[in-house]
Amino acid sequence: LGRDLGFQRCGLVFFFFYPTVVAQWEAWQTHAREFGVNSRLLSRAEIAAHIPEARRQWIGGVHSVGDGKAEPELAAPALAAGAWRSRSRSTV
């Protein structure tokens, strides 16, 4: 896009309660690796080791070191301008 999006790498970590969510993340990781996304699933034991005082019993989690966020005030106009330049139109 050639513009500052205000992107900051801050990582991502979150935990799950349901086996179906674990399965969804396992499937997602297969695709994410194809694009070089550095993400891994966390076991119940790993979560408990990092947060021993937690009252909830999560069954798993995900940790993505390279994840980040952009500043909406910068990213939205830059993405819109990029879409316009590529002649794509949103039908939302």
MOPAC internal coordinates of N, CA, C and O (Angstrom, degrees):
PM7 1SCF
backbone

  N    0.0000 0     0.00 0     0.00 0    0    0    0
  C    1.4568 1     0.00 0     0.00 0    1    0    0
  C    1.5196 1   111.89 1     0.00 0    2    1    0
  O    1.2310 1   120.84 1   154.24 1    3    2    1
  N    1.3220 1   116.00 1   -25.76 1    3    2    1
  C    1.4571 1   119.17 1   177.98 1    5    3    2
  C    1.5183 1   114.33 1    75.00 1    6    5    3
  O    1.2310 1   120.01 1  -163.60 1    7    6    5
  N    1.3244 1   117.58 1    16.40 1    7    6    5
  C    1.4674 1   120.92 1  -179.94 1    9    7    6
  C    1.5209 1   109.89 1  -131.86 1   10    9    7
  O    1.2310 1   121.53 1   -25.65 1   11   10    9
  N    1.3287 1   114.68 1   154.35 1   11   10    9
  C    1.4576 1   120.78 1   177.31 1   13   11   10
  C    1.5284 1   108.96 1   -71.87 1   14   13   11
  O    1.2310 1   120.50 1   -55.58 1   15   14   13
  N    1.3183 1   116.65 1   124.42 1   15   14   13
  C    1.4586 1   121.53 1   178.20 1   17   15   14
  C    1.5266 1   112.07 1  -100.54 1   18   17   15
  O    1.2310 1   120.77 1   179.57 1   19   18   17
  N    1.3239 1   116.14 1    -0.43 1   19   18   17
  C    1.4589 1   119.91 1  -177.37 1   21   19   18
  C    1.5235 1   112.13 1    69.61 1   22   21   19
  O    1.2310 1   120.42 1  -152.17 1   23   22   21
  N    1.3391 1   116.80 1    27.83 1   23   22   21
  C    1.4583 1   121.21 1  -176.94 1   25   23   22
  C    1.5226 1   110.78 1   -70.43 1   26   25   23
  O    1.2310 1   121.23 1   -45.95 1   27   26   25
  N    1.3277 1   115.25 1   134.05 1   27   26   25
  C    1.4629 1   122.32 1   175.24 1   29   27   26
  C    1.5189 1   108.62 1  -132.52 1   30   29   27
  O    1.2310 1   120.83 1   -49.49 1   31   30   29
  N    1.3171 1   116.01 1   130.51 1   31   30   29
  C    1.4556 1   120.70 1   175.81 1   33   31   30
  C    1.5257 1   107.82 1   -80.87 1   34   33   31
  O    1.2310 1   120.57 1   -60.71 1   35   34   33
  N    1.3206 1   116.51 1   119.29 1   35   34   33
  C    1.4631 1   120.58 1  -177.61 1   37   35   34
  C    1.5226 1   112.72 1  -131.67 1   38   37   35
  O    1.2310 1   120.15 1   176.64 1   39   38   37
  N    1.3215 1   117.32 1    -3.36 1   39   38   37
  C    1.4529 1   120.46 1  -179.36 1   41   39   38
  C    1.5209 1   112.32 1    75.92 1   42   41   39
  O    1.2310 1   121.47 1    -8.61 1   43   42   41
  N    1.3078 1   114.79 1   171.39 1   43   42   41
  C    1.4542 1   121.22 1  -179.36 1   45   43   42
  C    1.5127 1   107.92 1  -149.37 1   46   45   43
  O    1.2310 1   120.72 1   -43.89 1   47   46   45
  N    1.3208 1   116.22 1   136.11 1   47   46   45
  C    1.4506 1   120.56 1   173.25 1   49   47   46
  C    1.5258 1   107.60 1  -145.99 1   50   49   47
  O    1.2310 1   120.53 1   -46.54 1   51   50   49
  N    1.3134 1   116.59 1   133.46 1   51   50   49
  C    1.4559 1   119.67 1   170.94 1   53   51   50
  C    1.5202 1   109.89 1  -155.21 1   54   53   51
  O    1.2310 1   121.69 1   -14.84 1   55   54   53
  N    1.3350 1   114.36 1   165.16 1   55   54   53
  C    1.4546 1   121.50 1  -170.09 1   57   55   54
  C    1.5287 1   110.80 1  -122.52 1   58   57   55
  O    1.2310 1   120.91 1   -23.00 1   59   58   57
  N    1.3439 1   115.86 1   157.00 1   59   58   57
  C    1.4650 1   121.31 1  -176.71 1   61   59   58
  C    1.5261 1   110.67 1  -122.01 1   62   61   59
  O    1.2310 1   122.03 1   -25.79 1   63   62   61
  N    1.3318 1   113.71 1   154.21 1   63   62   61
  C    1.4623 1   122.31 1   174.54 1   65   63   62
  C    1.5227 1   112.61 1  -106.22 1   66   65   63
  O    1.2310 1   120.01 1   157.33 1   67   66   65
  N    1.3383 1   117.58 1   -22.67 1   67   66   65
  C    1.4591 1   121.45 1  -168.53 1   69   67   66
  C    1.5321 1   112.47 1  -114.88 1   70   69   67
  O    1.2310 1   120.26 1   -43.60 1   71   70   69
  N    1.3344 1   117.10 1   136.40 1   71   70   69
  C    1.4655 1   120.73 1   178.30 1   73   71   70
  C    1.5294 1   113.34 1   -58.32 1   74   73   71
  O    1.2310 1   120.07 1   147.48 1   75   74   73
  N    1.3146 1   117.47 1   -32.52 1   75   74   73
  C    1.4731 1   119.31 1   179.79 1   77   75   74
  C    1.5212 1   111.35 1   -63.72 1   78   77   75
  O    1.2310 1   120.35 1   146.52 1   79   78   77
  N    1.3269 1   116.94 1   -33.48 1   79   78   77
  C    1.4655 1   120.43 1   179.09 1   81   79   78
  C    1.5252 1   109.84 1   -70.92 1   82   81   79
  O    1.2310 1   120.38 1   140.84 1   83   82   81
  N    1.3134 1   116.88 1   -39.16 1   83   82   81
  C    1.4682 1   120.44 1   176.39 1   85   83   82
  C    1.5249 1   109.41 1   -59.65 1   86   85   83
  O    1.2310 1   120.21 1   135.35 1   87   86   85
  N    1.3147 1   117.20 1   -44.65 1   87   86   85
  C    1.4684 1   121.19 1   179.93 1   89   87   86
  C    1.5244 1   111.28 1   -62.49 1   90   89   87
  O    1.2310 1   120.39 1   140.41 1   91   90   89
  N    1.3207 1   116.87 1   -39.59 1   91   90   89
  C    1.4699 1   120.21 1   178.45 1   93   91   90
  C    1.5196 1   110.88 1   -63.38 1   94   93   91
  O    1.2310 1   119.89 1   137.82 1   95   94   93
  N    1.3224 1   117.81 1   -42.18 1   95   94   93
  C    1.4588 1   120.91 1   179.17 1   97   95   94
  C    1.5170 1   111.97 1   -69.50 1   98   97   95
  O    1.2310 1   120.22 1   145.75 1   99   98   97
  N    1.3279 1   117.19 1   -34.25 1   99   98   97
  C    1.4634 1   119.57 1   175.89 1  101   99   98
  C    1.5292 1   109.89 1   -61.85 1  102  101   99
  O    1.2310 1   120.49 1   136.44 1  103  102  101
  N    1.3142 1   116.66 1   -43.56 1  103  102  101
  C    1.4710 1   120.91 1   178.12 1  105  103  102
  C    1.5196 1   110.68 1   -65.79 1  106  105  103
  O    1.2310 1   120.14 1   139.48 1  107  106  105
  N    1.3245 1   117.34 1   -40.52 1  107  106  105
  C    1.4693 1   121.74 1  -179.79 1  109  107  106
  C    1.5230 1   110.62 1   -61.94 1  110  109  107
  O    1.2310 1   120.58 1   140.06 1  111  110  109
  N    1.3300 1   116.50 1   -39.94 1  111  110  109
  C    1.4636 1   119.53 1  -177.67 1  113  111  110
  C    1.5199 1   112.50 1   -61.25 1  114  113  111
  O    1.2310 1   120.35 1   145.74 1  115  114  113
  N    1.3024 1   116.94 1   -34.26 1  115  114  113
  C    1.4631 1   120.44 1   177.77 1  117  115  114
  C    1.5255 1   110.02 1   -58.25 1  118  117  115
  O    1.2310 1   120.30 1   135.41 1  119  118  117
  N    1.3151 1   117.03 1   -44.59 1  119  118  117
  C    1.4612 1   121.48 1   179.84 1  121  119  118
  C    1.5302 1   111.40 1   -74.76 1  122  121  119
  O    1.2310 1   120.57 1   142.16 1  123  122  121
  N    1.3074 1   116.52 1   -37.84 1  123  122  121
  C    1.4689 1   120.53 1  -177.96 1  125  123  122
  C    1.5294 1   111.33 1   -61.90 1  126  125  123
  O    1.2310 1   120.25 1   140.76 1  127  126  125
  N    1.3075 1   117.13 1   -39.24 1  127  126  125
  C    1.4753 1   120.75 1  -179.99 1  129  127  126
  C    1.5238 1   111.56 1   -60.36 1  130  129  127
  O    1.2310 1   120.57 1   146.78 1  131  130  129
  N    1.3348 1   116.52 1   -33.22 1  131  130  129
  C    1.4631 1   120.32 1   178.73 1  133  131  130
  C    1.5226 1   111.38 1   -60.69 1  134  133  131
  O    1.2310 1   120.22 1   154.23 1  135  134  133
  N    1.3303 1   117.19 1   -25.77 1  135  134  133
  C    1.4567 1   122.26 1  -178.50 1  137  135  134
  C    1.5226 1   112.32 1  -106.36 1  138  137  135
  O    1.2310 1   120.14 1  -168.43 1  139  138  137
  N    1.3272 1   117.34 1    11.57 1  139  138  137
  C    1.4534 1   121.59 1   176.35 1  141  139  138
  C    1.5148 1   115.03 1    76.26 1  142  141  139
  O    1.2310 1   119.89 1  -158.67 1  143  142  141
  N    1.3316 1   117.81 1    21.33 1  143  142  141
  C    1.4680 1   120.93 1   178.99 1  145  143  142
  C    1.5245 1   108.33 1   -76.86 1  146  145  143
  O    1.2310 1   120.93 1   -54.64 1  147  146  145
  N    1.3269 1   115.83 1   125.36 1  147  146  145
  C    1.4605 1   122.70 1  -179.49 1  149  147  146
  C    1.5280 1   108.50 1   -90.98 1  150  149  147
  O    1.2310 1   121.08 1   -84.97 1  151  150  149
  N    1.3188 1   115.54 1    95.03 1  151  150  149
  C    1.4547 1   121.08 1  -176.65 1  153  151  150
  C    1.5192 1   108.30 1  -142.30 1  154  153  151
  O    1.2310 1   120.68 1   -34.00 1  155  154  153
  N    1.3300 1   116.31 1   146.00 1  155  154  153
  C    1.4491 1   118.29 1   177.11 1  157  155  154
  C    1.5227 1   110.06 1  -145.22 1  158  157  155
  O    1.2310 1   121.63 1   -28.34 1  159  158  157
  N    1.3246 1   114.49 1   151.66 1  159  158  157
  C    1.4546 1   120.40 1   177.73 1  161  159  158
  C    1.5231 1   109.40 1   -79.91 1  162  161  159
  O    1.2310 1   120.99 1   -33.39 1  163  162  161
  N    1.3165 1   115.72 1   146.61 1  163  162  161
  C    1.4585 1   122.43 1   177.20 1  165  163  162
  C    1.5237 1   109.01 1  -108.83 1  166  165  163
  O    1.2310 1   120.52 1   -40.61 1  167  166  165
  N    1.2996 1   116.60 1   139.39 1  167  166  165
  C    1.4604 1   121.29 1   177.87 1  169  167  166
  C    1.5289 1   109.87 1   -84.69 1  170  169  167
  O    1.2310 1   121.24 1   -13.64 1  171  170  169
  N    1.3151 1   115.22 1   166.36 1  171  170  169
  C    1.4719 1   121.26 1   175.60 1  173  171  170
  C    1.5318 1   109.83 1   -55.99 1  174  173  171
  O    1.2310 1   120.50 1   137.82 1  175  174  173
  N    1.3311 1   116.65 1   -42.18 1  175  174  173
  C    1.4748 1   120.88 1  -178.69 1  177  175  174
  C    1.5272 1   111.63 1   -65.58 1  178  177  175
  O    1.2310 1   120.18 1   140.32 1  179  178  177
  N    1.3349 1   117.25 1   -39.68 1  179  178  177
  C    1.4698 1   119.90 1   178.96 1  181  179  178
  C    1.5252 1   110.96 1   -64.66 1  182  181  179
  O    1.2310 1   120.59 1   139.01 1  183  182  181
  N    1.3134 1   116.47 1   -40.99 1  183  182  181
  C    1.4655 1   120.19 1   178.93 1  185  183  182
  C    1.5191 1   109.70 1   -63.88 1  186  185  183
  O    1.2310 1   120.35 1   133.15 1  187  186  185
  N    1.3200 1   116.94 1   -46.85 1  187  186  185
  C    1.4664 1   120.93 1   179.89 1  189  187  186
  C    1.5226 1   111.63 1   -61.49 1  190  189  187
  O    1.2310 1   119.98 1   144.63 1  191  190  189
  N    1.3230 1   117.65 1   -35.37 1  191  190  189
  C    1.4677 1   120.63 1   178.80 1  193  191  190
  C    1.5170 1   111.99 1   -67.67 1  194  193  191
  O    1.2310 1   120.37 1   145.09 1  195  194  193
  N    1.3411 1   116.89 1   -34.91 1  195  194  193
  C    1.4690 1   120.61 1  -179.55 1  197  195  194
  C    1.5183 1   112.65 1   -83.22 1  198  197  195
  O    1.2310 1   120.30 1   151.79 1  199  198  197
  N    1.3345 1   117.03 1   -28.21 1  199  198  197
  C    1.4717 1   121.01 1  -177.84 1  201  199  198
  C    1.5277 1   108.20 1  -133.27 1  202  201  199
  O    1.2310 1   120.06 1  -109.96 1  203  202  201
  N    1.3225 1   117.50 1    70.04 1  203  202  201
  C    1.4684 1   120.02 1  -175.63 1  205  203  202
  C    1.5305 1   113.66 1   -64.02 1  206  205  203
  O    1.2310 1   120.03 1   154.74 1  207  206  205
  N    1.3206 1   117.55 1   -25.26 1  207  206  205
  C    1.4633 1   120.50 1  -178.11 1  209  207  206
  C    1.5281 1   113.24 1   -85.95 1  210  209  207
  O    1.2310 1   120.23 1  -177.42 1  211  210  209
  N    1.3212 1   117.17 1     2.58 1  211  210  209
  C    1.4673 1   120.93 1  -179.40 1  213  211  210
  C    1.5212 1   110.53 1   -63.20 1  214  213  211
  O    1.2310 1   120.58 1   -44.46 1  215  214  213
  N    1.3186 1   116.49 1   135.54 1  215  214  213
  C    1.4604 1   121.74 1   178.73 1  217  215  214
  C    1.5237 1   111.95 1   -85.43 1  218  217  215
  O    1.2310 1   120.34 1   156.19 1  219  218  217
  N    1.3202 1   116.96 1   -23.81 1  219  218  217
  C    1.4615 1   120.92 1  -179.06 1  221  219  218
  C    1.5143 1   110.28 1   -88.55 1  222  221  219
  O    1.2310 1   121.03 1   -26.68 1  223  222  221
  N    1.2936 1   115.64 1   153.32 1  223  222  221
  C    1.4565 1   122.31 1   178.62 1  225  223  222
  C    1.5265 1   108.98 1  -109.28 1  226  225  223
  O    1.2310 1   120.39 1   -95.55 1  227  226  225
  N    1.3308 1   116.85 1    84.45 1  227  226  225
  C    1.4527 1   120.86 1   177.64 1  229  227  226
  C    1.5202 1   109.35 1   -69.46 1  230  229  227
  O    1.2310 1   120.56 1   -32.44 1  231  230  229
  N    1.3330 1   116.53 1   147.56 1  231  230  229
  C    1.4650 1   118.83 1   179.29 1  233  231  230
  C    1.5242 1   112.08 1   -95.41 1  234  233  231
  O    1.2310 1   120.37 1   168.04 1  235  234  233
  N    1.3213 1   116.90 1   -11.96 1  235  234  233
  C    1.4584 1   120.57 1   179.01 1  237  235  234
  C    1.5121 1   110.26 1  -177.93 1  238  237  235
  O    1.2310 1   121.37 1    -1.82 1  239  238  237
  N    1.3046 1   114.98 1   178.18 1  239  238  237
  C    1.4566 1   120.23 1   179.60 1  241  239  238
  C    1.5124 1   110.36 1  -163.15 1  242  241  239
  O    1.2310 1   121.29 1     0.57 1  243  242  241
  N    1.3180 1   115.13 1  -179.43 1  243  242  241
  C    1.4555 1   121.58 1   177.19 1  245  243  242
  C    1.5233 1   108.53 1  -135.94 1  246  245  243
  O    1.2310 1   121.15 1   -36.44 1  247  246  245
  N    1.3229 1   115.41 1   143.56 1  247  246  245
  C    1.4684 1   121.73 1   177.32 1  249  247  246
  C    1.5269 1   107.42 1  -132.36 1  250  249  247
  O    1.2310 1   121.18 1   -59.69 1  251  250  249
  N    1.3186 1   115.35 1   120.31 1  251  250  249
  C    1.4670 1   121.68 1   177.98 1  253  251  250
  C    1.5244 1   107.84 1  -121.05 1  254  253  251
  O    1.2310 1   121.03 1   -77.16 1  255  254  253
  N    1.3123 1   115.64 1   102.84 1  255  254  253
  C    1.4634 1   121.68 1  -175.69 1  257  255  254
  C    1.5295 1   112.21 1   -62.45 1  258  257  255
  O    1.2310 1   120.22 1   138.98 1  259  258  257
  N    1.3290 1   117.19 1   -41.02 1  259  258  257
  C    1.4562 1   120.91 1  -172.94 1  261  259  258
  C    1.5130 1   115.52 1   -87.86 1  262  261  259
  O    1.2310 1   119.91 1  -176.94 1  263  262  261
  N    1.3297 1   117.79 1     3.06 1  263  262  261
  C    1.4623 1   119.67 1  -178.67 1  265  263  262
  C    1.5235 1   109.67 1   -67.16 1  266  265  263
  O    1.2310 1   120.74 1   -17.49 1  267  266  265
  N    1.3064 1   116.19 1   162.51 1  267  266  265
  C    1.4465 1   119.88 1  -179.16 1  269  267  266
  C    1.5066 1   112.10 1  -161.56 1  270  269  267
  O    1.2310 1   121.64 1    11.54 1  271  270  269
  N    1.3048 1   114.47 1  -168.46 1  271  270  269
  C    1.4611 1   120.56 1  -179.55 1  273  271  270
  C    1.5224 1   108.99 1  -144.21 1  274  273  271
  O    1.2310 1   121.46 1   -23.06 1  275  274  273
  N    1.3131 1   114.81 1   156.94 1  275  274  273
  C    1.4643 1   121.16 1   176.85 1  277  275  274
  C    1.5256 1   108.14 1  -115.99 1  278  277  275
  O    1.2310 1   120.77 1   -19.45 1  279  278  277
  N    1.3089 1   116.13 1   160.55 1  279  278  277
  C    1.4599 1   121.30 1   176.36 1  281  279  278
  C    1.5230 1   108.65 1   -82.88 1  282  281  279
  O    1.2310 1   119.74 1   -62.15 1  283  282  281
  N    1.3340 1   118.10 1   117.85 1  283  282  281
  C    1.4619 1   120.73 1  -176.50 1  285  283  282
  C    1.5306 1   114.10 1   -55.23 1  286  285  283
  O    1.2310 1   120.29 1   144.07 1  287  286  285
  N    1.3269 1   117.06 1   -35.93 1  287  286  285
  C    1.4703 1   120.11 1  -178.66 1  289  287  286
  C    1.5195 1   112.12 1   -64.84 1  290  289  287
  O    1.2310 1   120.64 1   152.82 1  291  290  289
  N    1.3290 1   116.38 1   -27.18 1  291  290  289
  C    1.4612 1   121.07 1   178.62 1  293  291  290
  C    1.5258 1   111.49 1   -94.82 1  294  293  291
  O    1.2310 1   120.83 1   138.65 1  295  294  293
  N    1.3295 1   116.02 1   -41.35 1  295  294  293
  C    1.4651 1   119.99 1  -173.47 1  297  295  294
  C    1.5211 1   113.16 1   -71.37 1  298  297  295
  O    1.2310 1   119.78 1   136.51 1  299  298  297
  N    1.3284 1   118.02 1   -43.49 1  299  298  297
  C    1.4728 1   119.78 1  -175.79 1  301  299  298
  C    1.5296 1   112.38 1   -60.21 1  302  301  299
  O    1.2310 1   119.03 1   130.22 1  303  302  301
  N    1.3450 1   119.45 1   -49.78 1  303  302  301
  C    1.4637 1   118.43 1   178.29 1  305  303  302
  C    1.5323 1   112.98 1   -64.51 1  306  305  303
  O    1.2310 1   120.12 1   144.96 1  307  306  305
  N    1.3382 1   117.37 1   -35.04 1  307  306  305
  C    1.4660 1   120.16 1   179.70 1  309  307  306
  C    1.5250 1   110.67 1   -67.41 1  310  309  307
  O    1.2310 1   120.00 1   138.06 1  311  310  309
  N    1.3193 1   117.61 1   -41.94 1  311  310  309
  C    1.4564 1   120.48 1   178.38 1  313  311  310
  C    1.5252 1   111.27 1   -66.96 1  314  313  311
  O    1.2310 1   120.49 1   140.71 1  315  314  313
  N    1.3259 1   116.67 1   -39.29 1  315  314  313
  C    1.4709 1   120.09 1   177.82 1  317  315  314
  C    1.5272 1   110.44 1   -63.64 1  318  317  315
  O    1.2310 1   120.56 1   136.40 1  319  318  317
  N    1.3290 1   116.53 1   -43.60 1  319  318  317
  C    1.4688 1   119.89 1   179.14 1  321  319  318
  C    1.5285 1   110.76 1   -64.12 1  322  321  319
  O    1.2310 1   120.34 1   140.51 1  323  322  321
  N    1.3401 1   116.96 1   -39.49 1  323  322  321
  C    1.4581 1   120.40 1   178.07 1  325  323  322
  C    1.5189 1   111.62 1   -64.44 1  326  325  323
  O    1.2310 1   120.50 1   139.51 1  327  326  325
  N    1.3224 1   116.65 1   -40.49 1  327  326  325
  C    1.4703 1   120.41 1   178.00 1  329  327  326
  C    1.5240 1   110.20 1   -64.92 1  330  329  327
  O    1.2310 1   120.75 1   139.22 1  331  330  329
  N    1.3135 1   116.18 1   -40.78 1  331  330  329
  C    1.4689 1   119.92 1   179.44 1  333  331  330
  C    1.5242 1   110.44 1   -63.23 1  334  333  331
  O    1.2310 1   121.03 1   135.86 1  335  334  333
  N    1.3190 1   115.63 1   -44.14 1  335  334  333
  C    1.4617 1   119.46 1   179.89 1  337  335  334
  C    1.5257 1   111.74 1   -62.88 1  338  337  335
  O    1.2310 1   120.22 1   146.57 1  339  338  337
  N    1.3228 1   117.18 1   -33.43 1  339  338  337
  C    1.4670 1   119.29 1  -179.74 1  341  339  338
  C    1.5272 1   111.83 1   -86.75 1  342  341  339
  O    1.2310 1   120.85 1  -176.63 1  343  342  341
  N    1.3344 1   115.99 1     3.37 1  343  342  341
  C    1.4619 1   123.05 1   176.88 1  345  343  342
  C    1.5176 1   113.70 1    66.60 1  346  345  343
  O    1.2310 1   120.46 1  -159.91 1  347  346  345
  N    1.3226 1   116.73 1    20.09 1  347  346  345
  C    1.4629 1   118.15 1   175.09 1  349  347  346
  C    1.5196 1   108.23 1   -86.88 1  350  349  347
  O    1.2310 1   120.46 1   -26.70 1  351  350  349
  N    1.2830 1   116.73 1   153.30 1  351  350  349
  C    1.4594 1   122.34 1  -179.40 1  353  351  350
  C    1.5233 1   109.12 1  -126.55 1  354  353  351
  O    1.2310 1   120.70 1   -41.02 1  355  354  353
  N    1.2863 1   116.27 1   138.98 1  355  354  353
  C    1.4506 1   121.13 1   176.52 1  357  355  354
  C    1.5240 1   109.18 1   -85.37 1  358  357  355
  O    1.2310 1   121.31 1   -42.22 1  359  358  357
  N    1.3214 1   115.11 1   137.78 1  359  358  357
  C    1.4647 1   119.28 1   178.39 1  361  359  358
  C    1.5257 1   110.49 1  -110.59 1  362  361  359
  O    1.2310 1   120.68 1  -158.80 1  363  362  361
  N    1.3197 1   116.31 1    21.20 1  363  362  361
  C    1.4574 1   120.80 1  -178.80 1  365  363  362
  C    1.4968 1   110.11 1   -73.42 1  366  365  363
  O    1.2310 1   120.10 1   180.00 1  367  366  365

